[in-house]
Amino acid sequence: MKYDLPEDQNEVLPNILRLQSPHKIVLSEFEGFLKAEIMLTESLTSRTRFNTSYLFKIHKLALKHLYSFAG
């Protein structure tokens, strides 16, 4: 596993921005996925394959600003 889960599942995951508010974390994740969607939609072609590698790419693009384990 790339990271340890908090003992209390109500705790927030450790993150690069050191956010503690679940609301702020959700907003940061949402913004990251919006940016990733825009970037990936612009580069989408008929040859794009939605496989595991592509899903890892989405995860990394969307969350690398927040989590060291992204991707």
GIFEN-V81924 format. One record per backbone hydrogen bond with DSSP energy under -0.5 kcal/mol. NH is the residue of the N-H (numbers start at 1). CO is the residue of the C=O. E is the energy in kcal/mol with one decimal. If there is no record, write none. Layout:
nh | co | e
NH | CO | E
NH | CO | E
This chain:
nh | co | e
9 | 7 | -0.7
11 | 8 | -2.6
16 | 66 | -2.9
18 | 15 | -1.4
22 | 20 | -0.5
25 | 21 | -2.3
26 | 22 | -2.5
27 | 23 | -2.2
28 | 24 | -2.3
29 | 25 | -2.7
30 | 26 | -2.6
31 | 27 | -2.6
32 | 28 | -2.1
33 | 29 | -2.4
34 | 30 | -2.2
35 | 31 | -2.4
36 | 32 | -2.3
37 | 33 | -2.4
38 | 34 | -2.2
39 | 35 | -2.5
40 | 36 | -2.9
41 | 37 | -2.5
42 | 38 | -1.9
43 | 39 | -0.9
44 | 41 | -0.9
48 | 45 | -1.3
50 | 48 | -0.5
51 | 49 | -1.5
55 | 51 | -2.1
56 | 52 | -2.3
57 | 53 | -1.9
58 | 54 | -2.3
59 | 55 | -2.4
60 | 56 | -2.6
61 | 57 | -2.7
62 | 58 | -2.4
63 | 59 | -2.0
64 | 60 | -2.1
66 | 63 | -1.7
67 | 63 | -2.8
70 | 67 | -1.3
